[in-house]
């Protein structure tokens, strides 16, 4: 989870980033706002894809462990160690699945802020 916190720094700092890099109307000649917005757009896309991939990879790995532990439990339903491991891994899996929902909220917030500040300076390419 610490890794996700570090990976989400760009989203946490988007307002500050936009406030310090996108000029107000009186300073537009001094900064290339279109280039700045394009760079931020690319950074957000990369960060969101990277986090999404990392979370989904962790979910897949945790699901595999849960399935293995379920098979072990079926072989020996009295083994409390396996049962404890299974419950712990199931909790971890639910937490990871929740992180996907959190990720969606964070991404939506970042894109909303980006669009509010950059819509007049940069038009992103159409999504495929």
C-alpha positions in Angstrom: 0.0 0.0 0.0 3.0 2.3 0.6 3.9 1.8 -3.1 0.4 3.1 -4.2 0.7 6.1 -1.9 4.0 7.0 -3.6 2.6 6.3 -7.1 -0.4 8.6 -6.4 1.8 11.6 -5.7 1.1 13.1 -9.1 -2.6 13.0 -8.4 -2.2 14.4 -4.9 -0.1 17.4 -6.2 -2.1 18.1 -9.4 -3.7 21.3 -8.1 -0.3 22.7 -6.9 1.3 21.6 -10.2 -1.4 23.4 -12.3 -1.3 26.5 -10.1 2.4 26.8 -10.4 2.7 26.0 -14.1 -0.4 27.2 -15.9 -0.4 31.0 -15.8 -3.3 33.3 -15.3 -4.4 35.3 -18.3 -2.0 38.2 -17.5 1.0 35.9 -17.7 0.2 33.7 -20.6 2.9 35.1 -22.8 5.7 34.0 -20.4 4.8 30.2 -20.3 3.9 27.7 -23.0 0.7 26.5 -21.3 -0.1 24.1 -24.2 3.2 22.3 -23.8 2.9 22.2 -20.0 -0.6 20.8 -20.2 0.5 18.2 -22.7 3.3 17.1 -20.5 1.0 16.8 -17.5 -1.6 14.9 -19.6 1.1 12.4 -20.6 2.3 12.1 -17.0 -1.2 11.4 -15.7 -1.9 8.8 -18.4 1.3 7.0 -17.6 0.7 7.2 -13.8 -2.9 6.0 -14.0 -2.0 3.1 -16.3 1.0 2.1 -14.2 -1.1 2.0 -11.0 -4.0 0.2 -12.6 -1.6 -2.5 -13.9 0.1 -2.8 -10.5 -3.2 -3.2 -8.6 -4.6 -5.7 -11.1 -1.3 -7.7 -11.0 -1.6 -7.9 -7.2 -5.2 -8.9 -7.4 -4.3 -11.7 -9.8 -1.5 -13.0 -7.5 -3.7 -12.8 -4.4 -6.5 -14.6 -6.2 -4.1 -17.4 -7.1 -3.0 -17.7 -3.5 -6.6 -17.8 -2.3 -7.4 -20.6 -4.8 -4.4 -22.6 -3.6 -5.4 -22.2 0.0 -9.0 -23.2 -0.7 -7.7 -26.4 -2.3 -5.5 -27.1 0.7 -8.5 -26.4 3.0 -10.6 -28.9 1.1 -8.0 -31.6 1.6 -7.7 -30.9 5.3 -10.6 -28.9 6.7 -9.3 -29.2 10.3 -6.0 -27.4 9.6 -6.4 -24.1 11.4 -3.2 -22.7 10.0 -4.5 -23.0 6.5 -7.8 -21.5 7.5 -6.1 -18.5 9.1 -3.9 -18.0 6.0 -6.9 -18.2 3.8 -8.8 -15.6 5.7 -5.8 -13.3 5.8 -5.3 -13.6 2.0 -9.1 -13.1 1.4 -8.9 -9.9 3.4 -5.9 -8.8 1.4 -7.8 -9.5 -1.8 -10.8 -7.5 -0.8 -8.5 -4.6 0.2 -6.9 -4.7 -3.3 -10.3 -4.8 -5.0 -11.3 -1.8 -3.0 -8.1 0.0 -4.2 -9.4 -0.3 -7.7 -12.5 1.7 -6.7 -10.3 4.3 -4.9 -8.2 4.5 -8.0 -11.2 5.3 -10.1 -12.2 8.2 -7.7 -8.6 9.6 -7.7 -8.4 9.4 -11.5 -11.8 11.1 -12.0 -10.8 13.9 -9.6 -7.4 14.4 -11.4 -9.0 14.5 -14.9 -11.7 16.9 -13.7 -9.0 19.3 -12.3 -6.9 18.9 -15.4 -9.8 19.6 -17.7 -10.8 22.7 -15.7 -7.4 24.2 -16.0 -6.1 23.0 -19.3 -9.1 22.8 -21.6 -8.3 26.1 -23.3 -4.6 25.4 -23.7 -4.5 21.7 -24.7 -7.0 19.3 -26.3 -6.1 15.7 -25.7 -6.3 13.2 -28.6 -9.6 11.2 -28.8 -9.6 8.0 -26.6 -9.5 4.8 -28.5 
